[in-house]
Amino acid sequence: MKTLEKVNYKGFIWPLIVGIILWLITPWRPSGLTPQAWEMFAIFVATIVGCITKPFPIGGTTLTGLVVTVLVGLAPMKDVVNNKGVVVNQGVLSSFGNSAAWLIAMAFIMAHGISKTGLGNRIAYIMIEKFGKKSLGIGYAITGLELILGALIPSNSARTGGVVWPVVQSISEDGYHSEPNSPSRKKIGAYIDFMAFHANILSTALFITGAAPNMVAQQLAAQKGYQMTWAGWFFTAIVPVAVLTLIIPLVIYKIYPPEIKETPDAKKWAESKLEKMGPMSKPEKIMSAVFCLSIVLWVLSGFFKLEQLNATFVAFLAVVLLLITGVLTMQDALRETGAWNILIWLSILMFMAGKLISYGFIGWFSKLVQNGLHGISWGIVLAVLVLLMFYTHYFFASGTAHMTALYLPFLSVAVATGAPLGLSAMLLAFTGAINASTTHYANGPASILATTGYVKQSEWWKMNFILGLIYLAVFGTVGTLWMKVIGVW
């Protein structure tokens, strides 16, 4: 007998309470706001709360918010066009043409080829073989692995869960009998487990396709007039990330040292894995070639404004090449549920954020704060906003929800007080990547690596607090100066 699927009905409680209360106080809304602006704000906030409480996965939650938006008359299904052919009210169906959502969806399908061909594992074994003679070397190898995978796999959780964590687990348990939830965890497993998490933060910060919140920031920044390209993000991040790549493994090695310092068996383990895999297969070679072509075209898209070099088109081109060559099948593409999930929720969240702008809520908010901060240096304001963006992540279990809720208001406030648009947009976007250095529920990789039994929760919070200060210091100083050098501001 068939039964109904389980639904987390308790997850609806807080979104409903928050949304209804905000909706009911519409008659007493702040002056300067239209009823539509306040009602859109109520639905948006309720949707973000739902992304945190998760009555459904994020795709279902945002769809619910979209349906409510249409039901109450705040948006039509189709674009409303006047007699001159100009769109006067954007319909919800147009939201699914969001280029960033399609870009990352296609990147998810490309990433499927990395795991299907075994290329990801081969890269991991090569990194361990080259740098795995010492435990500190393994830390740098894991970091290098993540930085490579960050360009290949657009989901930070997929990188950790699909490639990096299995490598960490195998080295720890099979190579050195370092078991979770036992005193042996400190042999080496705890160190490389925690190192893997911070390697993921660095790879997320380096590439605009490193994680979904980056793409959210890209779309929201565009609504304020600042365009982030794949190449632009990479060249802006490269120097602060390079500095952190040198520092972070060493700092973790000092504050959370493994008992085993020499690790020749790790190198032998990697060599045996590579020997078992044999020479590169034809699918691996094609996957490598297609990905390298994509990187080149993505870089060029930042310099040449040709439609054929549009970043989203490049991702479509790569997927088609993988289909034509037989590396992937259409069934592979359809089974990549992460791609279609993100296409839904990212498109919807960007549509709702756009409605907040068109109804005037964001403009009203930035002007309100600007008046309240009159006379305060923009540098101080921007520094406070970065710190708030970082430390408020203690209250969020989703980087995407956090970025969607705070990025555009914070960016608007920074610019309104005189801060350069480029500097503000990039610093706040990078903060959305590094603020994962807070809790064991900060993002998907944290949920994976903090629950393995290698690192205690108290250790996780204490060490992340220290490392968080390092991230803020490097991006706040080195990052800001580098952005001045390359003309971001």
C-alpha positions in Angstrom: 0.0 0.0 0.0 1.4 3.4 -1.0 1.9 6.0 1.7 2.4 9.7 1.7 5.9 11.2 1.7 7.0 12.7 5.0 6.8 16.5 5.3 8.5 18.5 8.0 5.3 20.4 9.0 7.0 21.9 12.0 9.3 23.7 9.7 6.4 25.8 8.5 5.7 27.2 12.0 8.3 30.0 12.1 8.0 31.1 8.4 4.2 31.4 8.9 4.5 33.3 12.2 7.1 35.7 10.8 5.3 36.2 7.5 1.8 36.7 9.0 3.0 39.1 11.6 4.9 41.2 9.0 1.9 41.1 6.7 -0.6 42.2 9.4 1.4 45.3 10.3 1.3 46.5 6.7 -1.0 49.4 7.7 1.6 50.5 10.2 4.6 50.1 7.8 7.4 52.7 7.8 6.7 55.9 5.9 8.1 56.0 2.4 7.2 52.4 1.6 4.2 51.3 -0.5 2.0 48.4 0.7 3.4 46.2 -2.1 6.9 46.8 -1.0 6.2 45.8 2.6 4.1 42.8 1.6 6.9 41.6 -0.7 9.3 42.1 2.2 7.1 39.9 4.4 7.0 37.1 1.8 10.7 37.3 1.2 11.6 37.2 4.9 9.2 34.3 5.4 10.9 32.4 2.5 14.4 33.0 3.9 13.2 31.7 7.4 11.8 28.7 5.6 15.2 28.1 4.0 16.5 27.9 7.5 13.8 25.8 9.1 13.4 23.6 6.0 9.8 22.4 5.8 11.0 21.3 2.4 14.4 21.2 0.7 15.3 24.7 -0.5 13.8 24.2 -3.9 10.4 23.4 -2.5 10.5 26.2 0.0 11.3 28.8 -2.6 8.6 27.4 -4.9 6.1 27.9 -2.0 7.2 31.5 -1.6 6.8 32.1 -5.3 3.2 30.6 -5.3 2.3 32.9 -2.4 3.7 35.9 -4.3 1.5 35.2 -7.3 -1.6 34.4 -5.1 -1.5 37.7 -3.3 -1.1 39.6 -6.6 2.5 40.9 -6.1 3.6 39.3 -9.4 1.9 37.9 -12.5 2.8 34.6 -14.1 3.8 36.2 -17.4 5.4 39.6 -18.1 2.9 42.5 -18.3 3.7 44.7 -21.3 2.4 48.1 -22.1 1.3 49.3 -25.5 4.9 50.3 -26.4 6.1 46.8 -25.8 7.9 47.7 -22.5 7.7 45.3 -19.6 6.0 47.1 -16.7 5.6 44.1 -14.4 8.0 41.1 -14.6 6.3 37.7 -14.4 7.5 34.8 -12.5 8.1 32.6 -15.5 10.8 35.1 -16.7 12.8 34.3 -13.6 13.7 30.9 -15.0 15.8 32.6 -17.7 18.3 33.6 -15.0 21.8 33.2 -16.6 23.7 32.5 -13.3 21.3 29.7 -12.4 21.7 28.1 -15.8 25.5 28.5 -15.6 25.8 26.7 -12.3 23.3 24.0 -13.4 25.4 23.2 -16.4 28.5 23.3 -14.2 26.9 20.7 -12.0 26.4 18.4 -15.1 30.0 19.0 -16.1 31.1 18.0 -12.6 29.2 14.7 -13.0 31.8 13.9 -15.6 34.6 14.4 -13.1 33.3 11.7 -10.9 32.0 9.4 -13.6 35.4 9.3 -15.4 37.4 9.0 -12.2 39.3 12.2 -13.0 38.6 13.6 -9.5 40.1 10.6 -7.8 43.1 10.6 -10.0 43.9 14.2 -9.1 43.5 13.3 -5.4 46.0 10.4 -5.6 48.5 12.5 -7.6 48.4 15.3 -5.0 48.9 12.8 -2.1 51.7 11.1 -4.1 53.6 14.3 -4.7 53.2 16.0 -1.3 52.2 13.2 1.2 55.6 12.3 2.7 54.8 14.3 5.9 51.5 15.0 7.6 51.9 18.8 6.9 52.5 17.8 3.3 49.2 15.9 3.3 47.6 19.1 4.6 48.9 21.1 1.6 48.0 18.2 -0.7 44.4 18.3 0.5 44.4 22.1 0.0 45.8 21.8 -3.5 43.2 19.1 -4.3 40.4 21.4 -3.2 41.7 24.3 -5.2 41.8 22.2 -8.3 38.3 20.7 -7.6 37.0 24.2 -6.9 37.3 25.0 -10.6 35.8 21.6 -11.6 32.9 21.1 -9.2 30.6 24.0 -8.4 29.1 22.4 -5.2 31.3 22.7 -2.1 29.4 19.9 -0.5 29.9 17.7 -3.6 33.6 18.3 -3.6 33.8 17.4 0.1 31.4 14.5 0.2 32.2 13.0 -3.2 36.0 13.3 -3.5 37.9 14.8 -0.5 36.2 13.1 2.5 36.6 9.5 1.0 40.3 10.3 0.5 40.7 11.7 4.1 38.9 8.6 5.5 40.9 6.1 3.6 44.3 7.7 4.5 43.3 8.0 8.2 41.7 4.6 8.7 43.4 2.3 6.2 46.8 4.0 6.1 47.3 4.9 9.8 44.6 3.2 11.8 43.4 6.6 13.0 39.8 5.9 13.9 37.0 8.4 14.6 35.5 8.6 18.1 38.6 7.1 19.7 42.0 8.3 21.1 43.6 7.3 17.8 41.7 10.1 16.0 44.5 12.5 17.0 47.1 10.4 15.1 46.3 12.1 11.8 42.6 11.8 11.1 41.5 14.8 13.1 44.2 17.0 11.5 43.4 16.2 7.9 39.6 16.2 8.5 39.8 19.7 9.9 42.3 20.7 7.2 39.9 19.4 4.5 37.2 21.8 5.7 39.4 24.8 5.5 40.8 23.8 2.1 37.1 23.8 1.0 36.7 27.4 2.3 39.7 28.5 0.2 38.5 26.8 -2.9 35.0 28.4 -2.4 36.6 31.8 -2.1 38.8 31.4 -5.2 36.2 30.7 -7.8 32.8 32.4 -8.5 31.5 28.9 -9.3 33.0 27.5 -6.1 29.6 27.5 -4.3 26.1 28.7 -4.8 26.3 31.7 -2.4 29.0 33.2 -4.7 26.5 33.1 -7.6 23.9 34.7 -5.4 26.3 37.5 -4.7 27.0 37.9 -8.4 23.4 38.3 -9.3 22.6 40.7 -6.4 25.7 42.8 -7.2 24.5 43.0 -10.8 21.3 44.6 -9.6 23.4 47.3 -8.0 25.3 47.8 -11.3 28.4 45.8 -10.5 29.3 42.9 -12.9 31.3 40.0 -11.5 32.8 37.7 -14.2 34.5 34.3 -13.7 37.9 35.8 -14.5 37.3 39.0 -12.5 36.4 37.1 -9.4 39.4 34.7 -9.8 42.0 37.5 -10.3 40.5 39.4 -7.4 40.7 36.4 -5.1 44.0 34.9 -6.2 46.4 37.0 -4.0 44.5 36.8 -0.7 43.7 33.1 -1.3 47.4 32.4 -2.2 48.5 34.0 1.1 45.9 32.0 3.1 46.9 28.8 1.2 50.4 29.2 2.6 49.2 30.1 6.1 46.2 28.0 7.0 47.7 24.5 6.7 50.6 25.6 8.9 48.4 27.3 11.5 46.2 24.3 11.8 49.3 22.1 12.0 50.5 24.2 15.0 47.2 24.6 16.9 45.9 21.1 16.2 49.0 19.0 15.5 48.7 15.3 14.4 50.6 12.8 16.5 52.1 11.3 13.3 54.5 13.7 11.6 56.1 11.5 8.9 53.7 9.8 6.5 55.6 7.7 3.9 52.7 5.2 3.8 50.4 7.9 2.4 52.6 8.2 -0.6 52.7 4.4 -1.1 48.9 4.3 -0.7 48.5 6.9 -3.4 50.9 5.1 -5.7 49.0 1.9 -5.3 45.7 3.6 -6.1 47.2 5.2 -9.2 48.7 1.8 -10.3 45.3 0.2 -9.8 43.6 2.9 -12.0 46.2 2.5 -14.7 46.9 5.1 -17.4 44.4 7.9 -18.1 41.4 6.6 -19.9 39.9 8.2 -23.0 36.9 9.6 -21.1 39.3 11.2 -18.6 41.4 12.8 -21.3 38.3 14.2 -23.0 37.0 15.4 -19.7 40.3 17.2 -19.0 40.4 18.8 -22.4 36.8 20.0 -22.2 37.3 21.5 -18.8 40.6 23.2 -19.8 38.8 24.7 -22.8 36.0 25.9 -20.5 38.5 27.6 -18.2 40.2 29.4 -21.1 36.9 30.6 -22.5 35.6 31.7 -19.1 38.8 33.7 -18.6 38.4 35.2 -22.1 34.8 36.1 -21.4 36.0 38.5 -18.8 37.9 40.5 -21.4 35.9 40.1 -24.6 32.2 41.0 -24.5 31.1 38.5 -27.2 27.9 36.5 -26.9 29.8 33.4 -28.0 32.1 33.9 -24.9 29.2 34.5 -22.5 30.1 32.4 -19.4 26.7 30.6 -19.4 27.0 29.8 -23.1 30.5 28.3 -22.4 29.0 26.0 -19.8 26.3 24.9 -22.3 29.0 24.3 -24.9 31.0 22.2 -22.5 28.0 20.0 -21.7 27.2 19.5 -25.4 30.8 18.5 -26.1 30.7 16.0 -23.3 27.4 14.6 -24.7 28.8 14.5 -28.3 32.0 12.7 -27.3 30.1 10.1 -25.2 31.6 11.1 -21.8 28.1 11.9 -20.6 24.7 10.7 -21.6 21.5 12.7 -21.4 20.4 10.4 -18.7 23.5 11.5 -16.7 22.4 15.1 -17.1 18.8 14.4 -16.1 19.9 12.4 -13.0 22.1 15.3 -11.8 19.4 16.5 -9.4 21.6 19.2 -7.9 21.6 21.0 -11.2 17.8 21.2 -11.6 17.4 22.0 -7.9 19.6 25.0 -8.0 18.1 26.2 -11.2 14.7 26.4 -9.4 15.7 28.0 -6.1 18.4 30.4 -7.3 16.1 31.7 -10.1 13.3 32.2 -7.6 15.3 33.9 -4.9 16.8 36.3 -7.5 13.4 37.1 -8.8 12.1 37.9 -5.3 15.1 40.0 -4.5 14.5 41.9 -7.8 10.9 42.6 -6.7 12.2 44.1 -3.5 14.2 46.5 -5.7 11.4 47.3 -8.1 8.9 48.0 -5.3 11.5 50.3 -3.7 12.2 48.5 -0.5 16.0 48.3 -1.0 16.3 51.9 -2.0 14.2 53.0 1.1 16.4 50.8 3.4 19.7 52.2 2.1 18.5 55.8 2.3 17.2 55.2 5.9 20.6 53.8 7.0 22.5 56.5 5.1 20.7 59.2 7.0 21.4 57.4 10.3 25.1 57.0 9.5 25.6 60.6 8.2 29.1 61.8 9.0 30.6 58.3 9.7 33.6 57.3 7.4 32.6 54.8 4.7 35.7 52.7 5.7 34.3 52.2 9.2 30.8 51.4 7.9 32.2 48.8 5.4 34.4 47.2 8.1 31.4 46.9 10.4 29.2 45.4 7.6 31.9 42.8 6.8 32.1 41.8 10.5 28.3 41.6 10.7 28.2 39.5 7.5 30.8 37.2 9.0 29.6 36.8 12.6 25.8 36.7 11.9 26.5 33.4 10.2 26.4 31.9 13.7 22.6 32.3 13.2 22.4 30.7 9.8 22.7 27.0 8.7 22.7 28.0 5.0 25.2 30.2 3.2 22.7 30.8 0.4 20.0 31.9 2.8 22.4 34.2 4.6 23.7 35.7 1.4 20.3 36.2 0.0 19.0 37.9 3.2 21.9 40.3 3.9 24.1 40.9 0.9 22.0 43.4 -1.1 20.9 45.4 1.9 24.5 45.6 3.2 25.9 46.4 -0.2 23.3 49.2 -0.6 24.2 50.6 2.8 27.9 50.6 2.0 27.5 52.3 -1.3 25.1 54.9 0.2 27.7 55.9 2.7 30.3 56.5 0.0 32.1 53.2 -0.1 33.4 52.2 -3.6 31.0 49.8 -5.3 33.6 47.3 -6.5 35.4 47.0 -3.1 32.1 46.7 -1.2 30.7 44.1 -3.6 33.7 41.9 -3.6 34.6 42.1 0.1 31.0 41.2 1.1 30.9 38.4 -1.4 34.2 37.0 -0.1 32.9 37.3 3.4 30.0 35.1 2.4 32.6 32.4 1.5 34.9 32.7 4.5 32.2 33.0 7.1 31.8 29.2 7.1 34.7 29.4 9.6 32.2 29.6 12.4 30.1 26.6 13.3 29.7 22.9 12.7 26.5 23.7 10.8 27.8 26.6 8.8 27.4 24.9 5.4 27.3 21.5 3.7 31.0 20.6 4.1 30.9 21.6 7.8 27.9 19.2 8.3 29.9 16.4 6.7 33.3 16.9 8.3 32.2 18.0 11.7 30.1 14.9 12.2 32.7 12.3 11.3 33.9 11.7 14.9 37.4 13.1 14.3 37.0 16.6 15.6 35.0 17.4 18.8 32.4 20.2 18.5 34.2 22.3 21.1 37.5 22.0 19.2 35.7 22.9 16.0 34.2 26.1 17.4 37.4 27.2 19.2 39.8 26.7 16.3 37.4 28.1 13.8 37.1 31.3 15.8 40.9 31.7 15.6 41.0 30.9 11.9 38.1 33.2 11.2 40.2 36.1 12.5 43.0 35.2 10.1 40.6 35.1 7.1 39.1 38.5 8.1 42.6 40.0 8.6 44.0 38.7 5.2 40.9 39.7 3.1 40.6 43.0 5.0 44.2 44.0 4.4 45.8 42.0 1.6 42.6 41.6 -0.3 41.7 45.3 0.0 45.2 46.4 -1.1 45.2 44.0 -4.0 41.8 45.2 -5.2 43.3 48.7 -5.2 46.3 47.6 -7.3 44.1 45.9 -9.9 41.6 48.8 -10.1 38.6 47.2 -8.5 38.2 50.5 -6.6 
